[in-house]
Amino acid sequence: MYAVFPLSIVVLPEESVALHLFEPRYRQLYQDYKDGKPFVILYSGKDGHSKVGSLVFINETIKEFPDGTIDVVVKGIKPIQIINFLELYPNKLYSAVQGELLNLYDEPNDAVIEQAVLYFNSVKKKINTNQIISTYSIANMLCLEEEKKQEILGSKSEAEVNTFLLNELKLLAKMYSQEMNLNERFFLN
């Protein structure tokens, strides 16, 4: 069983996210997990809780305020399939989940690496293949919307993640190219 923090965000493996903890239940979670013990961040949107969450840990405490609120940075570790959501962790203020850790599908294929380097170089974000250590590092550099990050998190195979990223990179490259083309037309007229 894992403590859970339902939020309207998705945290991918390798991704770092800053959080401001102000509710008593999450300040308690902080006290229980500030030593690096993993807990789950679960995307919670208009359709309820997602069936796949992210195992994370508190990577850094930025500041503890006099009013008891805390700023922290959490870092994603691994996806987790949610089996059961419990409104309360036993004897705690926060919720819990029972879940099964999923495989990390994090090996980018050559086509994804090539497309990532082309795209990032075209948008003037200089990278080299040493920065691309996993499919998750590519996804994190893309700053994807929560729904797309959730799709990656719930992927069932390495091929599925690679296909998703390749399509996303091609779409973003096309959109960027069209935007630059449009900018030139406005400039010339």
N, C-alpha and C positions, 0 to 999 in steps of 0.2 A: 504494500500500500504506500502511496506517495501523497504528500501534501500537494494541493493544487491551488493555483492562482488563475482563475478565469479572467481573461482580458480580451479586448477587441484587437489584439495583435497576434501575429504568428512569429515565433522565434525559430529560425532555422539552426541546424548544427553549425558551429563556428561563428554564429552571429552574436554580437554584443549589443545589448539594449539597456538604456538607462531608464530606471523606474523611480517614481516618487511614492513612497509608501506612507499612507496617512491613516487608513482605516485600522482600528484596533486589531482586527483579525490578521492583517498582513504585517503589522508591526510585530505581532506574536510569531508569525511565520518567520520573519527576519531573525528574531532572537533564537528560534529553534534551528535555523538553517544557515546562519551567517558563517559557520565554520567550513562551508563548501559542500555540505551534504546536498545531494540532488533533490529537486522537487519538480513539479510539472507546471508549465504555463499552457493553458488550454484556451484556444480561440473560442470566444463566446460572442455570437452575433445575433442578428434578428431571428435566426432560425434555431437558436439555442446553442448548446455546446457541441463543438466538433467531436468527431469520433477518433481523431488523431491529435495528440498534443506534442509538446517538446519537453524533454527532460533537460533541465537547466541547473545551473548553480550560481550562487552569488560570487562573482569574480572580484568585485571591488565594492567597498563601502565608500561612497564619495563624502557624505556628511551626515552626521546625526544631529538633528536640531533640538533646541531646548524643549519644544512642544511635543517631542517624542516621534516626530516624523523623520523619515530617513530617505536619503537618495542613494541608490545602489546601481551597479551595473551587473546584469545577469548575462551569462553566456550559454548558448545552446550546446547540447551534447549529442542527443540522439532522439529520433522520433519514438513515440510510444502510442500504441493502439489502446484506446480506452475501452475497458470491459465493463466497468461499473463506476458511476459517479455517486459519491456519498456526500450528503449535505454538510456533515460534520465529521472531521477526523476525531477519533475517540479522545475525549477530554481536552479538545482544542476549540478555538473560535473559527478556524478556517476549515475549508472542505478538503476532501480526499478523493483519490481515484485508485482503482485497481486497474492495472494495465500490463501489457506485454510489450517489452522493448522490441522495436522493429530493426531490421537490417539497415545499415547505412549504405545507400547506393550513391557512392561519392567518387566514382572513377570516371572522369570526363573522357570521351573518346576523342580521337584525333580531329574529327570534323567539328566538334564542339570547341575544342581548344583553338583551332584555326579561325573559326567564326568569331569567337570571343576576342581574340587578338585583333582581328580586322575591325570589329565593331568598336572596341574601346580605343583603338588608335584613331579611328575616324572621328570620334567625338572628343578627341584630344585628351583622352585619359590614358596616358602612356603606361602600358603594362608589358610584362614579358611573361613567357611561359613559366618562370619560376614563381610568379605570384598566383598562378592557377594551380592550386594544390588539390582541389576537389571540385565536384559539381556544385557543392554548397558555397565554395568561395566565389564561383562565378555568379550564382544566384544572389549572393549577398552584395556583390558589386553592382548588380543590376537594379537594386532598390525596388524590388517587385511589390505589387499590391498584395494585400493580405490573402485574398482568395487564390492568387497564383502561388504564393508561398505555401499555402495550405495544400494545394494540388501537388506540389513537389514533395512536401512532407509525407503525404499519403501514397506516394508512388509505390508500385508493387515490384518494380524491377529496375536494374541499371539502365536497360534500353529505354524504358519509359521516361526516366529522368533525362537522359541524353536527348531523346527526341523532343521532349518539352523544351529544354534549354536551346536546342538548335533552332526550333521554330520561333521561340521568343527572340533570340538574337537576330534572326533574319528579319522578323517583323520590326524590331526596333531600328535595325539598320535601314530598312526601307523608309520608315517614318522619318528618321533623321535626314536621309537623303532628300526626301520630299520637302521637308522643312527648309533645308539649305537652298534647294531649288526655288522655293517660294520666296525666300529672303532675297535671292539674286534678282528675281523678277521685280520685286518692289523697289529695289535699289536702282535698277535700270530704268524704270518708268519714272 
